[in-house]
Amino acid sequence: MTKILVILTSHDQLGNTGKKTGFWLEELAAPYYAFVDAGVDVTLASPKGGQPPLDPKSNEPDAQTDTTCRFEADDTAMSALANTHKLSDVSVADFDAIFYPGGHGPLWDLANDPHSIALIEDALGANKPVGLVCHAPGALRDVKGADGKPLVEGRTVTGFSNSEEEAVGLTEVVPFLVEDALTGLGAHYSKGPDWGAHVQTDGLLVTGQNPASSDAAAHALLALLD
């Protein structure tokens, strides 16, 4: 059976705003069911293990989708979420691919988490695909390719755009802007319309721009596994 490791943030503070952040529910739920419905075995992990923080905005009525409702009514899924594995305890050798949901949390912890960086480098080094959506492409910031250069240098990628960050009013709150970070590393940053589905596949690397891109990004990852 194909096995995919889904890596979530453990960070819950939205900068110095006093507000909460975490992972974005749709960006977990849509890929989770893309994978499960395709017969894939899904394992959830996070830097601290246990229950990762949910961005409360992603659970407000206007952010809910059929898949978020399905996820929250699914005892198996909710149990897996409450008991995520610790990143330091997982090995790429046990999985066929890795997928990262977004939410603002990854910008604070996954972007500089040594276990996350090593997992991405090891996966791609073993010819296993890696997918990241929305803010999660920020987790590629410190990842190096086999040549020691930034992994994204010369690659076509996407991720949460500067204009989308501006629209949610968090440009001055986040530790870095995903679009700027990727561009600054020499990536060919690609974007579609704000809030529209936009996915890029470059070799074994799949990136999605925003929440609406999460289902398509998951299916792009599955296509690489086929």
Secondary structure by P-SEA (a helix, b strand, c coil): cbbbbbbbbcccccccccccccccaaaaaaaaaaaaaabbbbbbbccccccccccccccccccccaaaaaaaacaaaaaaaaccccccccccccccbbbbbbcccccccccccaaaaaaaaaaaaacbbbbbcccccccccccccccccccccccccccccaaaaaaacccccccccaaaaaaaacccccccccccbbbbbcccbbbbccccaaaaaaaaaaaaac
